[in-house]
């Protein structure tokens, strides 16, 4: 286990939607430099955890600490102590905007930067995700699924250089390879690792995925979410040696075991 202080910590977090309990007194620690993958059966609250970490929804109970300071309310309610970016499962691009307008959306809306400066920032972000700058003039409908994913990555790492406190330190990925063919998935998996090693600040990431190749190629640490709690926390290399019945059943795809 990492002995350093976590940059994000969830303590006793619970969340329900109607009568359905999604998270039940769940605890999670995220460390600087983490390459953390959250796995578990469908509908167990993995995406909900990401949205709570991002400050998009509040837990019903529990506490969230960011760099040791308790966070209260949603991300928009106060100045955050840590900048977090999120890459959504379906890329979540605006169909009526060009790639440049999608990537630079927050800068166009909330900064005083000139359009030339935003263009420069967007072009750099495209280079970071291995897309040609000519892509900036296209619309999402003109892109392949893998290209749309990479555009959403580029948007996640964009920030106003006049506000270095907004530079993302943690990136959250929700099923980044869902719906992609194996080759496109490999490109995205390599990109996740590339961004972690080359991005100026976003050295830590948390990913939700079901895909075996994505789990093994992008994760260093793995946590298993089931019945509202994190039932296992280990290194990726322990996947094939652990005696934990949940992990063994998940990766064997067996219908026999504790997972209902």
N, C-alpha and C positions, 0 to 999 in steps of 0.2 A: 504493500500500500504506500501511496505517496505521503511522506511525512511533512510536506510543506503545508502552509495554510491554503485552503481553497479560495479561489477567486469568486465562486458562486456556491452557495450552500442552501439546500432545501431541508428544512427540519419539520417533520411531522405534517407534511402537506397532504390535505384531503380536498377532493373535488367530486361533486355529484352533479349530474344533469337529470333533473326530475327525481325519480326514484332509483336511478341507476348510479351506484357508487363506482367512480372511475379510479380515483386515487384514495388510498386509505392509510393515512399516517405514514406517508412515504418520505424517506430520507435519501438525499443525493448530494455528493460533493464533486465539484468540477475544479480542476487544477490548471494552473498556467501550463501551457504546452500540451494539454490533454488532446488526445485523438480518441474521443469516447463515442462508442456506438451503443445505442439503446435498442434492445430487441425484445420480442415477446409476441404472443399471438395477436391477431387482429382485434381491434376494439378494446385493448387493455389500457389505453391512455397514454401511449407514447407521444403522439402529436400534442396531446393536452399538456404534457410535461414541457415540451418545447415552447408552447405558447405562454405557459406560466413563467418559464425562465426569461422569455423575451419581454415579459410585462404586458402582454396583449390581453390576458385574462387573469383574474385574481383567484387564488385558492379560497375555498370556504373556510378552511382552518390551516394553521401552520405558519411558519415564518420563512422568509427568504432573506439571505444575507449576501450582499455584494461587496467584496473586499472588506469583509468584517463588519459592514454597516447594514443595519436592518432596512429593507426596502418595504415601504408601505404604499399601497395603491398601484395604479397602472403606470406604465412607462411615461405616459403623457402628463402625469400628475406632478412630476418634480424633475429636477435635474438628476440624471442617473450618474452613478459613480463608475459605471463601466458601460462602454458602448457595445451593443449587441446587434448583429445583423442576422436576418433570417432568409433562407432560401426555401420557398414554398414548393410543395410537391408538384404542382402543375405550372411552375414557373411564374404564374400570376402576372403576366405582362399585359400592358394596355394595348388592345388590338388596334386602336385608332392612332397610336403614336409610333413613330419610328424607333428603331433600336437606340439611337442616340438620345431621343427624348425619354425613352424608358429608363435607360441607365442613369441619365442625368436628372431624372424627375425631381428628386429632393433638392438638388442644387438649383434648378430653375425656380422651384417654389419657395425655397427658404434661405437662399444665399444672395449675396450682393455681387457675386462673381460675374464677369462679363461673359457673353456667349462664346467668345473666342477661348477664354480660359476653361469654360465648361467643356468645350469641344476637345481641348487638349487633355483634360482629365479623363473624359470618356474614351478617347483614342488610346490612352495609356491603359485603361481598364480592359479594353478589348484585346490589347496585346498581352495582358496578363492572363487572359483566358484563351489565348491562341486563336483569336478570330481576326481576320483582316479588317483594317479600318473601314473598307468599303461597306462592310456589314452595317455600319451605323446608319446608312440611308435606307435600309430595308425595313419592312414591317414584319411583325411576328408571323403572319400567315405565309410569308415568303421563306421562312426558316424551317429546317428540319427539327425534329424533337430534341436531338442532341444540341443543336445550335441554340435553341430556346433556353435549354438548361444553362448553357454557358453564358448567355446574356444575363440570366437571372443571377449567376455568380458574379458577373461584372458589376451589376447593380449593387450587390451586397457589400462590395469592398470599396465603393465610391464614398468619399467624404470631402467636406470643405476644408482645404488646406489652411484656411484662415481660422479654423476651429479644430485644432488638433485633438481636443478632448472628444470629438465625435468620431475619431478614427476607430473602426471596429476592432475590438480585442477578442471577441468570441463570435464565431459564425455557427448558426444553427441550420442544419440541413434536414429537411423533411422528405424522406424517400427520393433522394436526388437521381437515382437510376431507374425509378419506376417507369415502366412502359418503353424502355429503351432496349434495343437489341444488344447482344453480348459485346460487340465491338464498340458501339456507342457508349455502353456502360463502362468499358475499360477506359475510354477517353475521359469520361467524367470522373472516374475513380482516381486516375492519374492526376487530373486537374485539382482535385481536393487536396492531395498530398503536395502538389506543386505550390498551391496557394499558401499552404501552411508554412512551407519552407522559404517562400519568397516575399509574401506580403509583409509590409513593414510592421504591422502590429498584430494582425489576426493569427496568432500562433496557436490558439486553442479552438477546437470545434467539437460540437456534439451532433451526432447524426442518428436519425431513425431510419432503419432499413430492414427489409426482409431478405434481401438478396445475399446469398452465400458469398459470392465473389466480392461484393461490395463490403460486407462485414470483414472478410479476411484481408482485403487489400487496403482498406482505409482505416481500420481500427487498430489501436494499441491496447485499449482497455474496453471491456465489455460489461454491460449490466443487463440483467434480465428482469423485465417488469411483468408481473403476473398477479392477478387478484389484488390489484391496488398497491402492491409493494414491490420494492426491488429485492428479488429473491436470491440473486447471485451477483457477485462483483469479482471479475478476474481479468487476466490478460488473454489476448487473442490466442496465444500459443497453448492455453489451457483448455480450449474448446474440445479437443479430441481426447483429453486425459481426465477431465473432471468427472467426479462421481455424481454430480448434481443431476437428479433425474429429469428436471425441467429442461436443462441445457441439452442433455443427451437425447431426449425425445424430440426437441425442436430441430436439431441438426440431422437426426436420422429420419425425420418426417414420418415417424411411426404414429399410428393411431392408438397404440397401447402406451399408457403412462399417465402421469398426474394431470397433464393438460387435457381439459375436457373438450 
